[in-house]
Amino acid sequence: MAPAGVVLYPKPAGVTSHDVVARVRRDLREQTGEKQRVGHAGTLDPFATGLLLVLVGAATRMQRFLMALPKTYRAVARLGWTSDTGDRDGTLTETGRVPESPLVLPTGDLMQRPPAYSAVKVGGERLYKKARRGEAVEAEPRPVTVYRFEELLRQGDLVTLEIECSAGTYVRSLVADLGDAYCEELERTAIGHFKLEDADPERIVPLEEALDFMPSVELDPEQARVVGHGGRIAGGGEGFTRLMHEGALVAVAEPRDGLFRPRIVIPR
């Protein structure tokens, strides 16, 4: 059976998330002799480091659930400077205007406009491609949530921040909004219950374990047969639920009107 699960990958600086996916795909092909489906659950910028969830096999079908998990970052901001990309890879300008201490760090529900150098599409084209041509195009603001935004350390013009935020939040923009500042370093330290210190590029976390942030229901043999063919069974609860049988994931289902309705069935 083809491998299926999640690789907790510690992405280094200087490579793209796509590079990591390609590397994992190549390694799996060398190990199994077969081409595997591989994706990821949340891009990291090339300059950024930290935890990247690489999805293997059937886990690629679970991308939306894993991408929706909150993220935690450790960022180092350089104050008194600006960057047209919001990070150290852009055009840097020293202004000398340093935000006062303590920094005003916003939390809660915010409207955030994706930065010009981002992968968001406007008019069918990535914003960063338009920005590189010198086109001044803005994406529509979108709702994000900052659960926690803390100043940990300040040394000269560098300040270390810890940020816990919803999926889709641009940390570069949060840093730029502090005043004259850009993101010198960025490390993703957690995605939901997944932690950077547990990263191991050689291990595939089984799908049953990777989705254990969802509630689960154990099926009897007949229920497992019905669900395995996409059928509905009686049941209820809140939110998407793992339907399990003898320790194996049969399907992810949505409870509605007194029934579990399978949304993604795992082939056996």
ChimeraX commands (.cxc) that place a marker at each C-alpha (Angstrom):
marker #1 position 0.00,0.00,0.00 radius 0.5
marker #1 position 1.26,3.48,-0.87 radius 0.5
marker #1 position 2.42,5.55,2.13 radius 0.5
marker #1 position -0.06,8.09,3.46 radius 0.5
marker #1 position 0.46,10.67,6.15 radius 0.5
marker #1 position 2.21,13.89,7.09 radius 0.5
marker #1 position 5.92,14.67,7.21 radius 0.5
marker #1 position 6.90,17.31,9.76 radius 0.5
marker #1 position 9.66,18.96,7.73 radius 0.5
marker #1 position 12.08,21.56,9.16 radius 0.5
marker #1 position 12.40,23.87,6.15 radius 0.5
marker #1 position 15.75,25.68,5.89 radius 0.5
marker #1 position 16.18,29.19,4.55 radius 0.5
marker #1 position 16.81,29.70,0.86 radius 0.5
marker #1 position 14.49,27.04,-0.52 radius 0.5
marker #1 position 10.82,27.25,-1.46 radius 0.5
marker #1 position 8.02,25.09,-0.10 radius 0.5
marker #1 position 7.76,23.65,-3.61 radius 0.5
marker #1 position 11.44,22.66,-3.43 radius 0.5
marker #1 position 10.75,20.73,-0.22 radius 0.5
marker #1 position 7.76,18.95,-1.75 radius 0.5
marker #1 position 9.86,17.98,-4.78 radius 0.5
marker #1 position 12.61,16.66,-2.51 radius 0.5
marker #1 position 10.20,14.51,-0.50 radius 0.5
marker #1 position 8.56,13.21,-3.68 radius 0.5
marker #1 position 11.96,12.27,-5.12 radius 0.5
marker #1 position 13.05,10.53,-1.91 radius 0.5
marker #1 position 9.81,8.52,-1.74 radius 0.5
marker #1 position 10.16,7.46,-5.35 radius 0.5
marker #1 position 13.67,6.21,-4.67 radius 0.5
marker #1 position 12.43,4.27,-1.62 radius 0.5
marker #1 position 9.29,2.76,-3.13 radius 0.5
marker #1 position 10.02,2.74,-6.84 radius 0.5
marker #1 position 6.69,4.49,-7.45 radius 0.5
marker #1 position 5.65,8.09,-7.95 radius 0.5
marker #1 position 3.74,9.42,-4.92 radius 0.5
marker #1 position 1.25,12.22,-4.54 radius 0.5
marker #1 position 2.88,14.90,-2.40 radius 0.5
marker #1 position 1.74,18.40,-1.40 radius 0.5
marker #1 position 1.94,20.76,1.57 radius 0.5
marker #1 position -0.36,22.54,3.99 radius 0.5
marker #1 position 0.76,26.15,4.07 radius 0.5
marker #1 position 3.57,27.92,2.22 radius 0.5
marker #1 position 6.66,29.35,3.88 radius 0.5
marker #1 position 8.51,32.17,2.11 radius 0.5
marker #1 position 11.98,31.24,0.82 radius 0.5
marker #1 position 13.74,33.33,3.47 radius 0.5
marker #1 position 11.65,31.78,6.27 radius 0.5
marker #1 position 12.49,28.64,8.21 radius 0.5
marker #1 position 10.57,26.24,10.37 radius 0.5
marker #1 position 7.76,23.75,10.27 radius 0.5
marker #1 position 6.25,22.74,6.95 radius 0.5
marker #1 position 3.60,20.02,6.81 radius 0.5
marker #1 position 4.31,17.87,3.76 radius 0.5
marker #1 position 1.33,15.72,2.76 radius 0.5
marker #1 position 1.88,12.27,1.30 radius 0.5
marker #1 position -0.62,10.07,-0.53 radius 0.5
marker #1 position -4.17,10.23,0.82 radius 0.5
marker #1 position -3.11,13.04,3.17 radius 0.5
marker #1 position -3.15,15.41,0.20 radius 0.5
marker #1 position -6.96,15.09,0.26 radius 0.5
marker #1 position -6.93,16.42,3.84 radius 0.5
marker #1 position -5.14,19.64,2.90 radius 0.5
marker #1 position -8.01,21.99,3.76 radius 0.5
marker #1 position -8.29,20.67,7.32 radius 0.5
marker #1 position -4.57,20.95,7.99 radius 0.5
marker #1 position -4.22,24.35,6.32 radius 0.5
marker #1 position -6.95,25.74,8.58 radius 0.5
marker #1 position -4.93,25.09,11.77 radius 0.5
marker #1 position -3.55,28.15,13.61 radius 0.5
marker #1 position 0.14,28.94,13.21 radius 0.5
marker #1 position 2.81,30.14,15.66 radius 0.5
marker #1 position 5.85,32.11,14.52 radius 0.5
marker #1 position 9.04,33.50,16.04 radius 0.5
marker #1 position 9.96,36.66,14.12 radius 0.5
marker #1 position 12.91,39.03,14.36 radius 0.5
marker #1 position 11.97,42.52,13.17 radius 0.5
marker #1 position 14.50,45.20,12.25 radius 0.5
marker #1 position 13.25,48.63,13.32 radius 0.5
marker #1 position 14.01,51.91,11.59 radius 0.5
marker #1 position 14.12,50.27,8.17 radius 0.5
marker #1 position 11.64,49.46,5.42 radius 0.5
marker #1 position 11.58,46.75,2.77 radius 0.5
marker #1 position 9.43,46.72,-0.35 radius 0.5
marker #1 position 8.82,42.98,0.18 radius 0.5
marker #1 position 8.46,43.17,3.96 radius 0.5
marker #1 position 11.52,40.96,4.48 radius 0.5
marker #1 position 15.31,40.99,4.17 radius 0.5
marker #1 position 15.19,39.88,0.51 radius 0.5
marker #1 position 13.62,43.13,-0.66 radius 0.5
marker #1 position 15.01,46.60,-1.34 radius 0.5
marker #1 position 15.99,47.93,2.09 radius 0.5
marker #1 position 15.86,51.57,3.11 radius 0.5
marker #1 position 17.13,52.92,6.43 radius 0.5
marker #1 position 14.82,55.62,7.80 radius 0.5
marker #1 position 16.01,55.87,11.39 radius 0.5
marker #1 position 12.39,56.15,12.53 radius 0.5
marker #1 position 12.21,53.56,15.30 radius 0.5
marker #1 position 8.83,52.76,16.88 radius 0.5
marker #1 position 8.64,53.61,20.57 radius 0.5
marker #1 position 8.94,50.92,23.23 radius 0.5
marker #1 position 6.89,49.04,24.18 radius 0.5
marker #1 position 5.59,48.25,20.71 radius 0.5
marker #1 position 1.88,48.43,20.07 radius 0.5
marker #1 position 1.04,44.87,19.05 radius 0.5
marker #1 position -2.46,44.30,17.66 radius 0.5
marker #1 position -4.49,41.20,18.53 radius 0.5
marker #1 position -7.99,40.00,17.74 radius 0.5
marker #1 position -9.89,40.03,14.48 radius 0.5
marker #1 position -8.22,42.22,11.84 radius 0.5
marker #1 position -8.63,43.07,8.18 radius 0.5
marker #1 position -5.31,42.51,6.43 radius 0.5
marker #1 position -4.35,43.30,2.86 radius 0.5
marker #1 position -1.97,40.71,1.36 radius 0.5
marker #1 position 1.44,42.24,0.57 radius 0.5
marker #1 position 2.36,43.13,-3.00 radius 0.5
marker #1 position 4.99,40.39,-3.02 radius 0.5
marker #1 position 2.65,37.48,-2.26 radius 0.5
marker #1 position 1.23,34.51,-4.14 radius 0.5
marker #1 position -2.34,35.83,-4.00 radius 0.5
marker #1 position -3.91,36.02,-7.45 radius 0.5
marker #1 position -5.45,39.22,-8.80 radius 0.5
marker #1 position -6.90,39.07,-12.28 radius 0.5
marker #1 position -5.67,35.49,-12.61 radius 0.5
marker #1 position -2.00,36.34,-11.94 radius 0.5
marker #1 position 0.15,36.15,-8.82 radius 0.5
marker #1 position 0.68,39.52,-7.15 radius 0.5
marker #1 position 4.45,39.06,-6.92 radius 0.5
marker #1 position 4.66,38.76,-10.71 radius 0.5
marker #1 position 2.82,42.04,-11.13 radius 0.5
marker #1 position 5.00,43.68,-8.47 radius 0.5
marker #1 position 8.19,42.58,-10.24 radius 0.5
marker #1 position 6.95,44.35,-13.37 radius 0.5
marker #1 position 6.38,47.50,-11.35 radius 0.5
marker #1 position 2.58,47.30,-11.46 radius 0.5
marker #1 position 0.89,48.84,-8.42 radius 0.5
marker #1 position -1.94,46.39,-7.82 radius 0.5
marker #1 position -3.55,45.67,-4.45 radius 0.5
marker #1 position -5.49,42.63,-3.29 radius 0.5
marker #1 position -8.70,43.00,-1.33 radius 0.5
marker #1 position -8.32,42.99,2.48 radius 0.5
marker #1 position -9.26,39.73,4.15 radius 0.5
marker #1 position -10.18,38.82,7.72 radius 0.5
marker #1 position -7.47,37.27,9.88 radius 0.5
marker #1 position -7.12,36.71,13.61 radius 0.5
marker #1 position -4.07,37.35,15.78 radius 0.5
marker #1 position -4.49,35.29,18.94 radius 0.5
marker #1 position -1.24,36.34,20.58 radius 0.5
marker #1 position 1.44,38.90,19.69 radius 0.5
marker #1 position 4.26,39.27,22.23 radius 0.5
marker #1 position 7.50,41.23,22.36 radius 0.5
marker #1 position 10.11,38.83,23.76 radius 0.5
marker #1 position 13.42,40.65,23.42 radius 0.5
marker #1 position 14.70,43.99,22.16 radius 0.5
marker #1 position 18.36,44.62,21.35 radius 0.5
marker #1 position 19.22,47.81,19.49 radius 0.5
marker #1 position 17.17,47.94,16.32 radius 0.5
marker #1 position 16.19,44.25,16.51 radius 0.5
marker #1 position 13.12,42.98,18.33 radius 0.5
marker #1 position 12.07,39.34,18.72 radius 0.5
marker #1 position 8.36,38.66,18.55 radius 0.5
marker #1 position 6.18,35.60,19.05 radius 0.5
marker #1 position 2.96,35.55,17.06 radius 0.5
marker #1 position 0.09,33.07,17.10 radius 0.5
marker #1 position -2.38,33.70,14.29 radius 0.5
marker #1 position -5.01,32.21,12.03 radius 0.5
marker #1 position -4.29,30.58,8.71 radius 0.5
marker #1 position -3.79,33.11,5.93 radius 0.5
marker #1 position -2.14,35.76,8.12 radius 0.5
marker #1 position 0.90,37.51,6.63 radius 0.5
marker #1 position 3.44,38.00,9.42 radius 0.5
marker #1 position 5.51,40.27,7.16 radius 0.5
marker #1 position 2.54,42.64,7.05 radius 0.5
marker #1 position 2.06,42.53,10.83 radius 0.5
marker #1 position 5.71,43.51,11.26 radius 0.5
marker #1 position 5.52,46.28,8.64 radius 0.5
marker #1 position 2.43,47.68,10.38 radius 0.5
marker #1 position 4.48,48.30,13.51 radius 0.5
marker #1 position 5.95,51.35,11.77 radius 0.5
marker #1 position 9.26,51.45,9.95 radius 0.5
marker #1 position 10.15,47.78,10.28 radius 0.5
marker #1 position 10.67,44.66,8.24 radius 0.5
marker #1 position 11.04,40.95,8.96 radius 0.5
marker #1 position 14.73,40.02,9.27 radius 0.5
marker #1 position 14.07,36.44,10.38 radius 0.5
marker #1 position 10.93,34.30,10.46 radius 0.5
marker #1 position 10.54,30.82,11.87 radius 0.5
marker #1 position 7.31,28.86,12.08 radius 0.5
marker #1 position 7.42,26.99,15.37 radius 0.5
marker #1 position 4.00,25.31,15.41 radius 0.5
marker #1 position 0.98,24.44,13.28 radius 0.5
marker #1 position -1.93,23.50,15.50 radius 0.5
marker #1 position -0.65,20.70,17.74 radius 0.5
marker #1 position 2.35,20.00,15.48 radius 0.5
marker #1 position 5.63,21.38,16.90 radius 0.5
marker #1 position 8.90,22.24,15.17 radius 0.5
marker #1 position 10.88,20.35,17.82 radius 0.5
marker #1 position 9.10,17.16,16.71 radius 0.5
marker #1 position 10.06,17.62,13.04 radius 0.5
marker #1 position 11.61,14.56,11.41 radius 0.5
marker #1 position 11.92,14.52,7.61 radius 0.5
marker #1 position 12.46,10.74,7.70 radius 0.5
marker #1 position 9.14,9.92,9.38 radius 0.5
marker #1 position 5.64,9.92,7.92 radius 0.5
marker #1 position 3.09,10.56,10.67 radius 0.5
marker #1 position 0.16,8.21,9.98 radius 0.5
marker #1 position -3.02,9.92,8.84 radius 0.5
marker #1 position -4.94,8.64,11.86 radius 0.5
marker #1 position -2.44,10.35,14.17 radius 0.5
marker #1 position -2.04,13.50,12.08 radius 0.5
marker #1 position -5.78,14.20,12.23 radius 0.5
marker #1 position -6.20,13.52,15.93 radius 0.5
marker #1 position -7.24,17.13,16.50 radius 0.5
marker #1 position -10.62,16.02,15.12 radius 0.5
marker #1 position -13.13,14.07,17.21 radius 0.5
marker #1 position -13.38,10.38,16.36 radius 0.5
marker #1 position -16.05,7.69,16.33 radius 0.5
marker #1 position -15.34,3.94,16.30 radius 0.5
marker #1 position -17.34,1.96,13.74 radius 0.5
marker #1 position -18.48,-1.62,13.92 radius 0.5
marker #1 position -17.68,-3.87,10.92 radius 0.5
marker #1 position -21.00,-3.23,9.16 radius 0.5
marker #1 position -20.76,0.54,9.64 radius 0.5
marker #1 position -17.19,0.47,8.33 radius 0.5
marker #1 position -18.37,-1.40,5.22 radius 0.5
marker #1 position -21.15,1.13,4.57 radius 0.5
marker #1 position -18.93,4.16,5.14 radius 0.5
marker #1 position -16.14,2.61,3.04 radius 0.5
marker #1 position -18.55,2.69,0.09 radius 0.5
marker #1 position -19.49,6.32,0.76 radius 0.5
marker #1 position -22.71,5.53,2.60 radius 0.5
marker #1 position -24.18,7.47,5.50 radius 0.5
marker #1 position -24.67,6.15,9.01 radius 0.5
marker #1 position -26.51,7.43,12.06 radius 0.5
marker #1 position -24.55,9.76,14.30 radius 0.5
marker #1 position -24.02,13.33,15.36 radius 0.5
marker #1 position -21.69,15.86,16.91 radius 0.5
marker #1 position -19.99,19.09,15.94 radius 0.5
marker #1 position -17.49,19.56,13.15 radius 0.5
marker #1 position -15.71,17.15,10.88 radius 0.5
marker #1 position -15.15,13.76,12.51 radius 0.5
marker #1 position -12.79,10.85,11.95 radius 0.5
marker #1 position -14.66,7.59,11.43 radius 0.5
marker #1 position -12.36,4.80,12.61 radius 0.5
marker #1 position -12.37,1.00,12.54 radius 0.5
marker #1 position -9.80,-1.10,14.35 radius 0.5
marker #1 position -7.35,1.79,14.52 radius 0.5
marker #1 position -7.60,2.70,10.82 radius 0.5
marker #1 position -9.17,5.82,9.34 radius 0.5
marker #1 position -12.16,4.91,7.17 radius 0.5
marker #1 position -13.41,8.40,6.34 radius 0.5
marker #1 position -13.71,12.00,7.45 radius 0.5
marker #1 position -17.39,12.79,7.79 radius 0.5
marker #1 position -19.59,15.78,8.48 radius 0.5
marker #1 position -22.44,15.32,10.97 radius 0.5
marker #1 position -25.72,16.70,9.68 radius 0.5
marker #1 position -29.40,15.96,10.38 radius 0.5
marker #1 position -28.58,13.01,12.63 radius 0.5
marker #1 position -26.27,11.37,10.09 radius 0.5
marker #1 position -22.54,11.11,9.45 radius 0.5
marker #1 position -22.04,12.07,5.82 radius 0.5
marker #1 position -18.63,10.93,4.52 radius 0.5
marker #1 position -16.76,13.74,2.75 radius 0.5
marker #1 position -13.45,11.94,2.18 radius 0.5
marker #1 position -13.29,8.13,2.14 radius 0.5
marker #1 position -9.92,6.44,2.47 radius 0.5
marker #1 position -9.57,3.57,-0.02 radius 0.5
marker #1 position -8.48,0.21,1.36 radius 0.5
marker link #1:1,2 radius 0.2
marker link #1:2,3 radius 0.2
marker link #1:3,4 radius 0.2
marker link #1:4,5 radius 0.2
marker link #1:5,6 radius 0.2
marker link #1:6,7 radius 0.2
marker link #1:7,8 radius 0.2
marker link #1:8,9 radius 0.2
marker link #1:9,10 radius 0.2
marker link #1:10,11 radius 0.2
marker link #1:11,12 radius 0.2
marker link #1:12,13 radius 0.2
marker link #1:13,14 radius 0.2
marker link #1:14,15 radius 0.2
marker link #1:15,16 radius 0.2
marker link #1:16,17 radius 0.2
marker link #1:17,18 radius 0.2
marker link #1:18,19 radius 0.2
marker link #1:19,20 radius 0.2
marker link #1:20,21 radius 0.2
marker link #1:21,22 radius 0.2
marker link #1:22,23 radius 0.2
marker link #1:23,24 radius 0.2
marker link #1:24,25 radius 0.2
marker link #1:25,26 radius 0.2
marker link #1:26,27 radius 0.2
marker link #1:27,28 radius 0.2
marker link #1:28,29 radius 0.2
marker link #1:29,30 radius 0.2
marker link #1:30,31 radius 0.2
marker link #1:31,32 radius 0.2
marker link #1:32,33 radius 0.2
marker link #1:33,34 radius 0.2
marker link #1:34,35 radius 0.2
marker link #1:35,36 radius 0.2
marker link #1:36,37 radius 0.2
marker link #1:37,38 radius 0.2
marker link #1:38,39 radius 0.2
marker link #1:39,40 radius 0.2
marker link #1:40,41 radius 0.2
marker link #1:41,42 radius 0.2
marker link #1:42,43 radius 0.2
marker link #1:43,44 radius 0.2
marker link #1:44,45 radius 0.2
marker link #1:45,46 radius 0.2
marker link #1:46,47 radius 0.2
marker link #1:47,48 radius 0.2
marker link #1:48,49 radius 0.2
marker link #1:49,50 radius 0.2
marker link #1:50,51 radius 0.2
marker link #1:51,52 radius 0.2
marker link #1:52,53 radius 0.2
marker link #1:53,54 radius 0.2
marker link #1:54,55 radius 0.2
marker link #1:55,56 radius 0.2
marker link #1:56,57 radius 0.2
marker link #1:57,58 radius 0.2
marker link #1:58,59 radius 0.2
marker link #1:59,60 radius 0.2
marker link #1:60,61 radius 0.2
marker link #1:61,62 radius 0.2
marker link #1:62,63 radius 0.2
marker link #1:63,64 radius 0.2
marker link #1:64,65 radius 0.2
marker link #1:65,66 radius 0.2
marker link #1:66,67 radius 0.2
marker link #1:67,68 radius 0.2
marker link #1:68,69 radius 0.2
marker link #1:69,70 radius 0.2
marker link #1:70,71 radius 0.2
marker link #1:71,72 radius 0.2
marker link #1:72,73 radius 0.2
marker link #1:73,74 radius 0.2
marker link #1:74,75 radius 0.2
marker link #1:75,76 radius 0.2
marker link #1:76,77 radius 0.2
marker link #1:77,78 radius 0.2
marker link #1:78,79 radius 0.2
marker link #1:79,80 radius 0.2
marker link #1:80,81 radius 0.2
marker link #1:81,82 radius 0.2
marker link #1:82,83 radius 0.2
marker link #1:83,84 radius 0.2
marker link #1:84,85 radius 0.2
marker link #1:85,86 radius 0.2
marker link #1:86,87 radius 0.2
marker link #1:87,88 radius 0.2
marker link #1:88,89 radius 0.2
marker link #1:89,90 radius 0.2
marker link #1:90,91 radius 0.2
marker link #1:91,92 radius 0.2
marker link #1:92,93 radius 0.2
marker link #1:93,94 radius 0.2
marker link #1:94,95 radius 0.2
marker link #1:95,96 radius 0.2
marker link #1:96,97 radius 0.2
marker link #1:97,98 radius 0.2
marker link #1:98,99 radius 0.2
marker link #1:99,100 radius 0.2
marker link #1:100,101 radius 0.2
marker link #1:101,102 radius 0.2
marker link #1:102,103 radius 0.2
marker link #1:103,104 radius 0.2
marker link #1:104,105 radius 0.2
marker link #1:105,106 radius 0.2
marker link #1:106,107 radius 0.2
marker link #1:107,108 radius 0.2
marker link #1:108,109 radius 0.2
marker link #1:109,110 radius 0.2
marker link #1:110,111 radius 0.2
marker link #1:111,112 radius 0.2
marker link #1:112,113 radius 0.2
marker link #1:113,114 radius 0.2
marker link #1:114,115 radius 0.2
marker link #1:115,116 radius 0.2
marker link #1:116,117 radius 0.2
marker link #1:117,118 radius 0.2
marker link #1:118,119 radius 0.2
marker link #1:119,120 radius 0.2
marker link #1:120,121 radius 0.2
marker link #1:121,122 radius 0.2
marker link #1:122,123 radius 0.2
marker link #1:123,124 radius 0.2
marker link #1:124,125 radius 0.2
marker link #1:125,126 radius 0.2
marker link #1:126,127 radius 0.2
marker link #1:127,128 radius 0.2
marker link #1:128,129 radius 0.2
marker link #1:129,130 radius 0.2
marker link #1:130,131 radius 0.2
marker link #1:131,132 radius 0.2
marker link #1:132,133 radius 0.2
marker link #1:133,134 radius 0.2
marker link #1:134,135 radius 0.2
marker link #1:135,136 radius 0.2
marker link #1:136,137 radius 0.2
marker link #1:137,138 radius 0.2
marker link #1:138,139 radius 0.2
marker link #1:139,140 radius 0.2
marker link #1:140,141 radius 0.2
marker link #1:141,142 radius 0.2
marker link #1:142,143 radius 0.2
marker link #1:143,144 radius 0.2
marker link #1:144,145 radius 0.2
marker link #1:145,146 radius 0.2
marker link #1:146,147 radius 0.2
marker link #1:147,148 radius 0.2
marker link #1:148,149 radius 0.2
marker link #1:149,150 radius 0.2
marker link #1:150,151 radius 0.2
marker link #1:151,152 radius 0.2
marker link #1:152,153 radius 0.2
marker link #1:153,154 radius 0.2
marker link #1:154,155 radius 0.2
marker link #1:155,156 radius 0.2
marker link #1:156,157 radius 0.2
marker link #1:157,158 radius 0.2
marker link #1:158,159 radius 0.2
marker link #1:159,160 radius 0.2
marker link #1:160,161 radius 0.2
marker link #1:161,162 radius 0.2
marker link #1:162,163 radius 0.2
marker link #1:163,164 radius 0.2
marker link #1:164,165 radius 0.2
marker link #1:165,166 radius 0.2
marker link #1:166,167 radius 0.2
marker link #1:167,168 radius 0.2
marker link #1:168,169 radius 0.2
marker link #1:169,170 radius 0.2
marker link #1:170,171 radius 0.2
marker link #1:171,172 radius 0.2
marker link #1:172,173 radius 0.2
marker link #1:173,174 radius 0.2
marker link #1:174,175 radius 0.2
marker link #1:175,176 radius 0.2
marker link #1:176,177 radius 0.2
marker link #1:177,178 radius 0.2
marker link #1:178,179 radius 0.2
marker link #1:179,180 radius 0.2
marker link #1:180,181 radius 0.2
marker link #1:181,182 radius 0.2
marker link #1:182,183 radius 0.2
marker link #1:183,184 radius 0.2
marker link #1:184,185 radius 0.2
marker link #1:185,186 radius 0.2
marker link #1:186,187 radius 0.2
marker link #1:187,188 radius 0.2
marker link #1:188,189 radius 0.2
marker link #1:189,190 radius 0.2
marker link #1:190,191 radius 0.2
marker link #1:191,192 radius 0.2
marker link #1:192,193 radius 0.2
marker link #1:193,194 radius 0.2
marker link #1:194,195 radius 0.2
marker link #1:195,196 radius 0.2
marker link #1:196,197 radius 0.2
marker link #1:197,198 radius 0.2
marker link #1:198,199 radius 0.2
marker link #1:199,200 radius 0.2
marker link #1:200,201 radius 0.2
marker link #1:201,202 radius 0.2
marker link #1:202,203 radius 0.2
marker link #1:203,204 radius 0.2
marker link #1:204,205 radius 0.2
marker link #1:205,206 radius 0.2
marker link #1:206,207 radius 0.2
marker link #1:207,208 radius 0.2
marker link #1:208,209 radius 0.2
marker link #1:209,210 radius 0.2
marker link #1:210,211 radius 0.2
marker link #1:211,212 radius 0.2
marker link #1:212,213 radius 0.2
marker link #1:213,214 radius 0.2
marker link #1:214,215 radius 0.2
marker link #1:215,216 radius 0.2
marker link #1:216,217 radius 0.2
marker link #1:217,218 radius 0.2
marker link #1:218,219 radius 0.2
marker link #1:219,220 radius 0.2
marker link #1:220,221 radius 0.2
marker link #1:221,222 radius 0.2
marker link #1:222,223 radius 0.2
marker link #1:223,224 radius 0.2
marker link #1:224,225 radius 0.2
marker link #1:225,226 radius 0.2
marker link #1:226,227 radius 0.2
marker link #1:227,228 radius 0.2
marker link #1:228,229 radius 0.2
marker link #1:229,230 radius 0.2
marker link #1:230,231 radius 0.2
marker link #1:231,232 radius 0.2
marker link #1:232,233 radius 0.2
marker link #1:233,234 radius 0.2
marker link #1:234,235 radius 0.2
marker link #1:235,236 radius 0.2
marker link #1:236,237 radius 0.2
marker link #1:237,238 radius 0.2
marker link #1:238,239 radius 0.2
marker link #1:239,240 radius 0.2
marker link #1:240,241 radius 0.2
marker link #1:241,242 radius 0.2
marker link #1:242,243 radius 0.2
marker link #1:243,244 radius 0.2
marker link #1:244,245 radius 0.2
marker link #1:245,246 radius 0.2
marker link #1:246,247 radius 0.2
marker link #1:247,248 radius 0.2
marker link #1:248,249 radius 0.2
marker link #1:249,250 radius 0.2
marker link #1:250,251 radius 0.2
marker link #1:251,252 radius 0.2
marker link #1:252,253 radius 0.2
marker link #1:253,254 radius 0.2
marker link #1:254,255 radius 0.2
marker link #1:255,256 radius 0.2
marker link #1:256,257 radius 0.2
marker link #1:257,258 radius 0.2
marker link #1:258,259 radius 0.2
marker link #1:259,260 radius 0.2
marker link #1:260,261 radius 0.2
marker link #1:261,262 radius 0.2
marker link #1:262,263 radius 0.2
marker link #1:263,264 radius 0.2
marker link #1:264,265 radius 0.2
marker link #1:265,266 radius 0.2
marker link #1:266,267 radius 0.2
marker link #1:267,268 radius 0.2
view
